[in-house]
Amino acid sequence: MTGLVPSLAPPAWVERHDAPRAGWARAGADPVAAVRAAEALRDRGDILGAAAILTELCRVFPHLPYGWRERAILRQRAGDAAGAARDFARARAADPGDLLTLIQSVRQLAGAGRLDEAQGCLSGFPTTPAQERRVARLGQLVAYMRRHPEAEAMRLAMAVRTSPRHLDTAAVEARIGDALADRSPFSLIRLGDGEGAWISDPDEEGGRFRDLYRHNRKRILETWFGTDGLVDRWDFLDLRQRFLATIPAATVVGVTYPERIRHEYAIASPDGVPCCTNVLRHVVPLLSQDGPSFCTHDIHLDLHLSGALNRLLSSGHPIGLISCHPALAAALARRPGTRVAAALLVPEEKRFTAVIGATGMPGSHYPDAFVRVMARLRSRDWTGVLWLVAAGYLGKLYCHEIAARGGVAVDIGSIADAWSGKATRPGLADLARYRLDGASPPPRGGRMTSRDKAL
């Protein structure tokens, strides 16, 4: 959360009961409705309004855990660890058996580095069969953070950032421009927490972290495909080996950065901690080998905001597009100087269907659309074509195939959503910054290549 100043004392905003009472009035006397109203304000960025509702909830219903728990989460995200600990303690005292409070308490303690206390808190969980797996996953998260502490993950992230092979936005743009000018193959892929769910040590998968890893994989499959039915499918599992092979073969790989690691460990994210850390554990050994260069996995945002994508689109090279947006290819084609040579449609990520809208395509992305797209990519040589790929996990394989056919592939991810006016990620809330025609003008009157930088 932004807009909050960490403090050991209760922040001033916690005690405000005046102006932002409208949300509380809408919630009425229903504590559950009050929590929902606070969450809605929080999600819109009105942290003071959310805090005022939750503080009022704590005052009116001190015997219920809801207000204390949700206010503790606000404090924790603001960096007020001491205040969060106090509110979590009040929530546990209000209802020692409340499952959500216990879960958040374990995460708060683990995020503060108090792993022994977090493990002790797990002993207070209900021992019902229905909660057995959930408790096991939390226990495995604590065990993972003990085995791979934040200091280790930060060391790995800094090893990438300080490597001579780490590229800033201008250098990435230059590498793409050079590949197009030289008609040489190029692949930029990004590895986020979704991809990280499928990167793990074989020795750990079936062992101490099995439930945690499996749950994260099922969660991301639900996001991508609307079902976790692929989690044990032999063909999809075989595809994982092909995905892993795209990493050392790529030209540039976007990975987790130190600030993201600090955030994920601070909130003890059950998916963010192992997924982001496992990406780094997988790629850092590549630094000592001949292989890809690296950048942050937010490079797609930086390429847009810097104007790099605008310059590349206007460079005169034919454009290929893989996305779930039926109208995007036509929008690109209307841009002066942009020539769309090919456009392939894939189904949307099912978690965002309500935002994006259904493409209406029959079948699923895997295996149906995947087979069709791969066949099309393999049908010809793509030398000199700039492909913009927005296709999630499977998009890494598309990028690899395009480069294998001589093309230049850039994983633009959610930028395709933003260009289509769809805010599918919190960072895209201000869509005005991500208009297809809203990029900044090129530096020095044109596209920058590495040759320009050397002058």
C-alpha positions in Angstrom: 0.0 0.0 0.0 1.2 3.6 -0.6 0.5 6.8 1.2 1.4 5.4 4.7 4.4 6.3 6.8 5.9 3.4 8.9 5.9 4.2 12.6 6.4 2.3 15.8 3.6 4.3 17.4 0.1 4.0 16.1 0.0 6.2 12.9 -2.2 9.3 13.1 -4.5 8.0 10.4 -5.6 5.1 12.6 -7.4 7.5 15.0 -9.3 9.5 12.4 -13.0 9.0 12.8 -14.4 12.0 11.1 -14.4 12.8 7.3 -14.2 9.3 5.8 -17.3 8.1 7.7 -19.3 7.8 4.4 -18.0 4.3 3.9 -19.0 3.3 7.4 -22.4 4.8 6.9 -22.8 2.7 3.8 -21.7 -0.4 5.7 -24.4 0.2 8.3 -24.1 -1.9 11.5 -23.0 -5.1 9.7 -19.3 -5.8 10.5 -18.9 -8.0 7.4 -20.3 -5.2 5.2 -17.9 -2.8 6.9 -14.9 -5.0 6.1 -16.0 -5.2 2.4 -16.5 -1.4 2.3 -13.0 -1.0 3.7 -11.5 -3.4 1.2 -13.2 -1.5 -1.6 -11.7 1.8 -0.5 -8.3 0.1 0.0 -8.4 -1.3 -3.5 -9.2 2.1 -4.9 -6.2 3.6 -3.1 -8.2 5.3 -0.3 -6.1 4.0 2.5 -7.2 6.7 5.0 -10.9 5.9 4.3 -10.3 2.2 4.7 -8.4 2.7 8.0 -11.1 5.0 9.3 -13.8 2.3 8.7 -11.7 -0.4 10.3 -10.8 1.7 13.3 -14.5 2.4 13.8 -15.2 -1.3 13.4 -12.7 -2.1 16.2 -14.4 0.5 18.4 -18.0 -0.7 17.9 -17.2 -4.4 17.7 -14.0 -4.9 19.8 -15.1 -8.5 20.6 -14.9 -9.5 16.9 -11.7 -10.3 15.1 -12.5 -8.7 11.7 -11.6 -5.1 12.3 -8.4 -5.9 14.2 -7.3 -8.4 11.6 -8.0 -6.2 8.6 -6.4 -3.1 10.2 -3.4 -5.2 11.1 -3.0 -6.1 7.4 -3.2 -2.4 6.5 -0.5 -1.7 9.0 1.7 -4.5 7.9 1.6 -3.4 4.2 2.4 0.1 5.4 5.6 -1.2 7.1 4.2 -0.7 10.7 5.3 -4.1 12.0 4.8 -3.2 15.7 1.3 -1.9 15.1 0.4 -4.9 13.0 1.6 -7.2 15.7 -0.6 -5.4 18.3 -3.7 -5.6 16.1 -3.1 -9.3 15.3 -2.8 -10.0 19.0 -6.2 -8.3 19.6 -7.7 -10.3 16.7 -6.5 -13.6 18.2 -7.7 -12.6 21.6 -11.2 -11.7 20.2 -11.5 -15.2 18.6 -8.6 -17.6 19.2 -10.0 -20.1 16.7 -10.7 -17.7 13.8 -8.9 -19.3 10.8 -8.3 -16.2 8.7 -6.8 -14.4 11.7 -4.5 -17.3 12.5 -3.4 -17.5 8.8 -2.6 -13.8 8.7 -0.9 -14.0 12.1 1.5 -16.7 10.8 2.3 -14.6 7.7 2.8 -11.5 9.8 5.3 -13.3 12.1 7.1 -15.0 9.2 7.3 -11.7 7.3 8.9 -10.1 10.4 11.5 -12.8 10.4 10.0 -14.4 13.6 9.9 -17.9 12.1 9.9 -19.8 15.4 6.9 -17.8 16.6 5.2 -18.3 13.3 5.7 -22.1 13.7 4.3 -21.9 17.2 1.2 -20.0 16.0 0.5 -22.9 13.7 -0.1 -25.1 16.7 -3.2 -23.0 17.4 -4.9 -23.9 14.2 -8.0 -26.1 14.1 -7.1 -29.7 13.6 -10.1 -30.6 11.4 -9.4 -32.7 8.3 -10.7 -29.8 6.1 -7.9 -27.6 7.3 -5.1 -30.1 7.4 -3.7 -29.2 4.0 -3.9 -25.5 4.6 -1.9 -25.9 7.8 0.6 -28.1 6.0 1.1 -25.5 3.3 1.6 -22.7 5.8 4.1 -24.9 7.6 5.9 -25.5 4.4 6.0 -21.8 3.6 7.6 -21.2 7.0 10.0 -24.0 6.3 10.8 -22.6 2.9 11.6 -19.2 4.4 13.8 -20.8 6.9 15.7 -22.8 4.2 15.8 -19.9 1.7 15.7 -16.7 3.8 15.2 -13.3 2.5 19.0 -12.6 2.7 19.6 -15.4 0.3 16.9 -14.3 -2.2 18.2 -10.7 -2.0 21.8 -11.9 -2.7 20.6 -13.7 -5.8 18.5 -10.7 -7.0 21.5 -8.4 -6.5 23.8 -10.8 -8.3 21.5 -10.4 -11.3 21.1 -6.6 -11.0 24.9 -6.0 -10.6 25.9 -8.4 -13.4 27.5 -6.9 -16.5 24.8 -8.9 -18.3 22.0 -6.9 -16.7 20.4 -4.4 -19.2 18.4 -1.2 -18.5 15.5 -0.2 -20.7 17.5 1.7 -23.2 19.9 -1.2 -23.6 17.0 -3.6 -24.1 15.5 -1.4 -26.8 18.9 -1.1 -28.5 19.3 -4.9 -28.5 15.9 -5.3 -30.1 16.7 -2.6 -32.6 20.0 -4.2 -33.5 18.3 -7.6 -34.0 15.8 -6.1 -36.4 18.5 -4.1 -38.3 20.8 -7.2 -38.6 17.8 -9.5 -39.3 19.0 -11.8 -36.6 16.9 -13.9 -34.2 16.0 -12.5 -30.8 13.8 -13.6 -27.9 12.9 -11.6 -24.8 10.9 -13.6 -22.2 9.8 -12.5 -18.7 9.6 -14.9 -15.7 7.0 -13.8 -13.1 5.5 -15.7 -10.2 3.3 -17.7 -12.6 6.3 -19.1 -14.4 8.1 -19.4 -11.1 5.4 -21.9 -9.9 6.8 -24.3 -12.5 10.4 -23.7 -11.6 11.6 -25.7 -8.6 14.3 -28.1 -7.5 13.4 -31.7 -8.4 14.6 -32.8 -5.0 12.1 -30.4 -3.3 9.1 -31.0 -5.5 8.1 -34.4 -4.0 9.4 -33.6 -0.5 9.1 -31.0 2.1 7.5 -28.3 -0.1 5.3 -30.5 -2.2 1.9 -29.2 -1.0 3.0 -25.6 -1.2 4.3 -26.0 -4.8 1.3 -28.0 -5.9 -1.2 -25.4 -4.5 0.7 -22.6 -6.3 0.6 -24.5 -9.5 -3.1 -25.2 -9.2 -3.8 -21.5 -8.4 -1.9 -20.3 -11.5 -3.6 -22.8 -13.7 -7.0 -21.5 -12.5 -5.8 -18.0 -13.5 -4.5 -19.1 -16.9 -7.1 -21.7 -18.0 -10.0 -21.5 -15.5 -9.3 -25.0 -14.2 -6.5 -26.8 -12.4 -7.1 -30.0 -14.4 -3.7 -29.8 -16.1 -1.7 -30.0 -12.9 -1.2 -33.8 -13.4 -1.6 -34.1 -17.2 1.5 -35.8 -18.6 1.6 -33.8 -21.8 1.4 -30.5 -19.9 4.1 -31.7 -17.5 6.3 -32.6 -20.5 5.7 -29.1 -21.8 7.4 -27.8 -18.6 10.7 -29.2 -19.8 10.3 -27.3 -23.1 9.5 -24.2 -21.1 12.6 -24.5 -19.0 14.7 -24.9 -22.2 13.5 -21.5 -23.4 15.3 -19.8 -20.5 19.0 -20.4 -21.4 18.1 -20.1 -25.1 16.6 -16.7 -24.8 18.4 -13.5 -25.7 17.1 -11.5 -22.7 15.3 -12.8 -19.7 13.3 -10.6 -17.3 13.4 -11.7 -13.7 12.5 -10.7 -10.2 14.3 -7.6 -8.8 15.4 -6.9 -5.2 12.5 -4.6 -4.3 10.0 -7.3 -5.3 11.8 -9.8 -3.2 11.7 -7.5 -0.2 8.0 -7.0 -0.6 7.1 -10.7 -1.0 9.1 -11.7 2.0 7.7 -8.9 4.1 4.2 -10.1 3.5 5.2 -13.8 3.6 3.4 -14.4 0.3 2.7 -18.1 -0.1 3.1 -17.9 -3.8 5.4 -14.8 -4.2 8.1 -16.0 -1.9 8.8 -19.5 -3.4 7.9 -18.6 -7.0 10.0 -15.4 -7.2 12.9 -17.0 -5.3 12.9 -20.1 -7.4 13.2 -18.1 -10.6 16.3 -16.5 -9.2 17.7 -19.8 -8.0 17.2 -21.1 -11.5 18.8 -18.3 -13.5 21.7 -17.1 -11.3 23.9 -20.1 -12.3 23.5 -18.9 -15.9 25.5 -15.8 -15.0 28.7 -17.9 -15.1 27.9 -19.4 -18.5 27.5 -18.1 -22.0 23.8 -17.4 -22.2 21.1 -14.7 -22.0 21.3 -11.1 -20.8 18.9 -10.1 -18.0 16.5 -7.3 -17.1 13.6 -6.9 -14.7 10.4 -8.7 -15.4 8.6 -5.4 -15.5 10.5 -4.5 -18.7 7.3 -4.5 -20.7 6.0 -1.6 -18.7 9.3 0.3 -19.0 9.5 -0.3 -22.8 6.1 1.3 -23.1 6.6 4.2 -20.7 10.0 5.1 -22.2 8.5 5.2 -25.7 10.6 2.3 -26.8 7.6 0.2 -28.1 6.3 3.2 -29.9 9.6 3.7 -31.7 10.0 0.0 -32.5 6.4 -0.1 -33.9 7.2 2.9 -36.1 10.5 1.6 -37.3 9.1 0.2 -40.5 9.6 -3.5 -39.7 6.6 -5.8 -40.2 4.8 -6.6 -37.0 3.4 -9.9 -35.7 1.0 -10.1 -32.8 -0.1 -12.9 -30.5 -2.8 -11.8 -28.0 -6.3 -12.4 -26.7 -7.6 -9.0 -28.1 -9.4 -9.4 -31.4 -9.3 -5.6 -32.2 -5.7 -5.0 -31.2 -4.2 -5.9 -34.6 -6.4 -3.4 -36.4 -5.6 -0.7 -33.8 -1.9 -1.3 -34.4 -2.4 -1.3 -38.2 -4.1 2.2 -37.9 -0.9 3.7 -36.5 1.2 5.6 -39.1 4.3 3.6 -40.1 3.1 0.3 -38.5 2.5 -2.7 -40.8 0.9 -5.8 -39.3 2.1 -8.9 -41.1 0.4 -11.5 -38.9 -1.9 -11.7 -36.0 -2.8 -14.8 -34.0 -5.6 -14.9 -31.4 -5.5 -17.0 -28.2 -8.1 -17.3 -25.5 -7.9 -14.8 -22.6 -6.6 -15.7 -19.1 -9.7 -16.9 -17.4 -9.2 -15.0 -14.2 -9.6 -11.8 -16.2 -12.5 -12.7 -18.5 -14.8 -10.3 -16.7 -12.3 -7.4 -17.4 -11.1 -8.4 -20.9 -14.2 -10.1 -22.2 -14.3 -13.5 -23.8 -12.7 -13.9 -27.2 -15.4 -16.4 -28.2 -12.7 -18.8 -29.4 -13.7 -22.5 -29.2 -11.6 -24.7 -27.0 -8.9 -23.8 -24.5 -5.5 -22.1 -24.9 -3.9 -25.5 -24.1 -3.9 -27.7 -26.0 -6.3 -26.3 -28.7 -5.0 -22.8 -29.5 -1.4 -23.8 -28.5 -1.3 -26.5 -31.2 -2.7 -24.0 -33.9 -0.4 -21.2 -33.0 2.7 -23.4 -32.9 1.8 -24.8 -36.3 1.4 -21.3 -37.8 4.7 -20.2 -36.3 6.5 -23.2 -37.8 5.0 -22.6 -41.2 7.4 -20.0 -42.5 10.6 -18.0 -41.8 10.0 -14.9 -39.7 13.3 -13.1 -40.3 13.0 -9.3 -39.9 9.5 -9.5 -38.3 9.0 -8.0 -34.8 6.5 -10.2 -32.9 4.7 -8.8 -29.9 3.7 -11.7 -27.7 1.1 -11.5 -24.9 0.2 -15.1 -24.1 1.3 -15.9 -20.6 3.3 -19.1 -19.8 2.7 -20.5 -23.2 4.0 -17.3 -24.7 7.5 -18.2 -23.7 7.3 -21.1 -26.0 5.9 -18.9 -28.8 8.8 -16.5 -28.3 11.3 -19.4 -28.5 9.7 -20.7 -31.7 9.7 -17.3 -33.4 13.4 -16.8 -32.7 14.1 -20.3 -33.9 12.5 -19.2 -37.2 14.6 -16.1 -37.4 12.2 -13.6 -35.9 12.4 -11.0 -33.1 10.0 -11.9 -30.3 9.2 -9.6 -27.4 7.1 -10.7 -24.4 4.9 -7.7 -23.8 2.4 -9.4 -21.4 -0.2 -7.1 -19.9 0.8 -4.1 -22.1 -1.5 -5.7 -24.7 -4.3 -5.5 -22.2 -3.6 -1.9 -21.4 -3.4 -1.0 -25.1 -6.9 -2.5 -25.4 -8.2 -0.4 -22.5 -8.3 -3.3 -20.0 -6.7 -2.8 -16.5 -5.9 -6.4 -15.6 -3.1 -5.6 -13.2 -3.0 -3.1 -10.3 -0.1 -1.3 -12.0 -2.3 -0.6 -15.0 -5.0 1.3 -13.0 -4.0 4.6 -14.7 -4.8 3.5 -18.3 -4.1 7.0 -19.6 -0.4 6.3 -19.2 -0.7 3.1 -21.3 -2.5 4.3 -24.4 -1.3 2.8 -27.6 -0.6 6.3 -29.0 0.5 7.8 -25.7 4.2 6.9 -25.6 6.9 9.6 -25.2 8.7 10.9 -28.3 11.9 9.2 -29.4 15.3 10.5 -28.1 17.5 12.4 -30.5 14.9 12.1 -33.2 14.8 8.4 -33.7 15.3 4.8 -32.4 18.4 4.2 -30.4 20.6 1.2 -31.1 23.7 0.0 -29.3 25.7 1.6 -32.1 24.1 5.0 -31.3 25.0 4.5 -27.6 28.6 3.9 -28.5 29.0 7.2 -30.3 
